[in-house]
Amino acid sequence: MDHLPQVLLLIGGIVVAAKLAGAISVRYGQPAVFGEIAVGLILGPTVLDVLNLGVFSQASPHATGAVAALIDAAQESNSLVALGETANSLYLEALIKDLAEIGVILLMFVAGMETDLEELKKVGKTAFWAAMGGISLPLLGGTLVSYYFGYPLYWEAIFVGTILTATSVSISAQTLIELKVLRSREGTTILGAAVIDDVLGIIILGVVTALSAVGAAEAGESTGIGVVLGIVFWMALYFAIFWFVGSRYLEKWCERVKKIPASQVLLAFVLVFAFFYAWAAEFMASLAAITGSYMAGVLFAQTRFKEEIDEKMQPLTYSLFVPIFFVSIGLQANARELGSAISFLLAIVSVAILTKIVGCFLGARVTGFDNIESLRVGVGMISRGEVGLIIAGVGLSRGILSPNMFSVMVIMVLVTTMITPILLRYVFPRVQEVPGEVFESIGSQRMRQKDKN
């Protein structure tokens, strides 16, 4: 088969599988992302390993020529046919990975668009301290457990802790709606804490990925300190310059762009702006690219063009790129190779659940909530969802996480996503909805987006 039909068949198959799996997942009370990751595991090396099936691994002149740089990876093959098949499979894998990277950049841009800075100021001290507890304990617990099981402290163990800080409350929001408690004190606090958690999580991710470059360089102590200070300086400079420029000039630029007589020119400008911020985050400040796209989304959310941009970005993001991203998570994970890591998997899942509950419980308890209210807040923050997957994907692409560790993180995300609605239904028995305004957070908005899928 020629190369282009292979690409078209693979992308089309991934999108169809993602949408069907997402619909089935929602049908049985789980978020769509759960089904999309699960079908990726089925299509990946864990079960079917579709990229190595004949229809995709079959070599063609186009494929072999396009992947000349990858042929070295197949030098051990004993025949040119096997060599071409291996190279073609590697090329398709790299293509899907690149499309998934674009997907996660767009996803974090949309997340930034949903971050309302004014509402962030209104969530109160309970949401803030619940978020702080739900970040600090998982970070510490994930790091210590990973180090105990023999993983290097710098930077794999610390990065595992970073993944565990994530919270995605789309499934919690849906469950709270079903229980008619979304407007309760606990429901509002959960959604508000998720906003703070997302912002702080992005900052922690940027710091860890930047500092991991220092460890990779194996610099001496004095040189290492200098490198760290240099990275911190460039990070601060990046945030200062790019935030100032965006907040001061972005709306004016949008107004001028709208006057250009070309089709979808505003959408084109938004994409270029987001990609530029993502590129600059990596090139200038050694941050993850998603940090830059997230900032770009936050900046566009402050303009009067927010609704128009939302209407244009979401179909592009959720129809093609995001399904590819979530399925690619499963395609990259290989549960068959966990082997002796089973005990570590059980430990990290337990730590992921307990530290989030305890951390958020303590944060809510010290600010005036009673024990049961604090427990409800902690349970509502368990799910790592797409946020945890995004951070894990960054770790894998940067070489911080090993493939086995990445597989463990994918399973952890699936378990925490699945267990959250079960526990929420247990800790919210017969609670009546409290009148008041619904606080629209990142989590609740993501939940609606998943429903649109």
Secondary structure, 3 states (H helix, E strand, C coil): CCHHHHHHHHHHHHHHHHHHHHHHHHHCCCCHHHHHHHHHHHHCCCCCCHHHCHHHHCCCHHHHHHCHHHHHHHCCCCCHHHHHHHHHHHHHHHHHHHHHHHHHHHHHHHHHHCCCHHHHHHCHHHHHHHHHHHHHHHHHHHHHHHHHCCCCHHHHHHHHHHHHCCCCCHHHHHHHHHCCCCCCHHHHHHHHHHHHHHHHHHHHHHHHHHHHHHHHHCCCHHHHHHHHHHHHHHHHHHHHHHHHHHHHHHHHHHHHHHCCCCCCHHHHHHHHHHHHHHHHHHHHHCCCHHHHHHHHHHHHHCCCCHHHHHHHHHHHHHHHHHHHHHHHHHHHCCHHHCHHHHHHHHHHHHHHHHHHHHHHHHHHHCCCCCHHHHHHHHHHCCCCHHHHHHHHHHHHHCCCCCHHHHHHHHHHHHHHHHHHHHHHHHHCCCCCCCCCCCCCCHHHHHHHHHHHC
